[in-house]
Amino acid sequence: MKATVYLLTAGLMIVALIGFGSCDKSTSPEDGSLSDNMRTEASYGPDTAYVEGGDGACGGYDSLVLVTSPCNPVPSPALIGGGSADSICGCDLVGDTLSATVPLTTLCETDSLGRFETTFVLPELFADVVIELDIIADDGAEISVNGRLVAQVSLNNGDPAAPVVVRHVTISGDVLFVPGVNVLTFDLVNTGTGAYGPAAARADSADCMYLEFDAEIGYVELPNVTIDVKPGSDENPINCGNENGVIPVAILTTDGFDAANVDCMTVRFGPGHATETHMKCHVEDVDYDGDLDLMLHFRGGEAAIACSDTSVTLWGKTLDGYDFEAHDHIRIVPGKKK
């Protein structure tokens, strides 16, 4: 019975897909979806995702930019700043700082608060996630990943008339991230004082707030390995009392993984971390799908499978140094210990 490897990660999953508008559309995807910006160069290993702009136009509304505020709690398209170059909401205000600067306003007359969100996608199995972030905000922003606060930026007693410009904010820690859609949130406040704190100024066209960022998300995609204990059997019966019995286990070649890339000397099986009895892998097409799999054999006594176990784990490394972990279910059958 085939079973695929899995990875447990902690984090709050928020489902929202929105982009950020841009006055410069030269590098923006047509639909603004981040999936179009994913670049995969291998079935696993190091990779990078980028958060880029949407299809915004200066002086108008951008449907890919959603904003909420105290006076407008329902997500709605954000207003992209327009006007002349010297306007506080002008598209040229900080245009030389990042490649696609977009002043935004909440149009709220009571509070200068706004929440802006975007998303990025991680594979099912990942490790070593690092976000490198450059940000412009007026006057400051709290940055969260999947609902967890990770950073705060402000002018820090700088010029209150100038935007906050922060380079190279680094966000890391795999516990923050989840497989699939991850949400990057910016809670903005325009204090009128040049520091992050309680809102004091209006966030209307006379004193707009704006946000622009470049985010590069680096990560390692781990191998997704499938094993089949006792190939040919759906129930995978194991006699936990037969210490000298041999348990066959196949590592299968799939669309996303080539079993030939397994370092056979690193493979361990069961609670006892048993090694292959012949100290080598046997190459054959175990599942008759036209590609070559790896067959291994482990002594029951060395595997140390308990009579109460319902699944078993196999560990190993690929030839290029990536750890993998795979699982399959088993059924314990009665038998006398030999």
HELIX and SHEET records of a PDB file:
HELIX    1   1 LEU A   34  ASN A   37  5                                   4    
HELIX    2   2 ASP A  174  LEU A  176  5                                   3    
HELIX    3   3 ALA A  259  ASN A  261  5                                   3    
HELIX    4   4 GLY A  300  ALA A  303  1                                   4    
SHEET    1   A 5 LYS A   2  THR A   4  0                                        
SHEET    2   A 5 THR A 226  VAL A 229 -1                                        
SHEET    3   A 5 VAL A 246  LEU A 252 -1                                        
SHEET    4   A 5 ASP A 293  ARG A 299 -1                                        
SHEET    5   A 5 HIS A 282  GLU A 284 -1                                        
SHEET    1   B 9 GLY A  45  VAL A  51  0                                        
SHEET    2   B 9 MET A 209  GLU A 221 -1                                        
SHEET    3   B 9 PRO A 103  THR A 105 -1                                        
SHEET    4   B 9 ASN A  72  ILE A  80 -1                                        
SHEET    5   B 9 TYR A  61  SER A  69 -1                                        
SHEET    6   B 9 LEU A 113  LEU A 122 -1                                        
SHEET    7   B 9 GLY A 180  VAL A 189 -1                                        
SHEET    8   B 9 GLY A 140  VAL A 145 -1                                        
SHEET    9   B 9 ARG A 148  VAL A 153 -1                                        
SHEET    1   C 4 GLY A  45  VAL A  51  0                                        
SHEET    2   C 4 MET A 209  GLU A 221 -1                                        
SHEET    3   C 4 PHE A 126  ALA A 137 -1                                        
SHEET    4   C 4 VAL A 164  SER A 172 -1                                        
SHEET    1   D 2 PRO A 237  ILE A 238  0                                        
SHEET    2   D 2 ARG A 331  ILE A 332  1                                        
SHEET    1   E 3 VAL A 262  PHE A 269  0                                        
SHEET    2   E 3 SER A 311  THR A 318 -1                                        
SHEET    3   E 3 ASP A 323  HIS A 329 -1                                        
END                                                                             
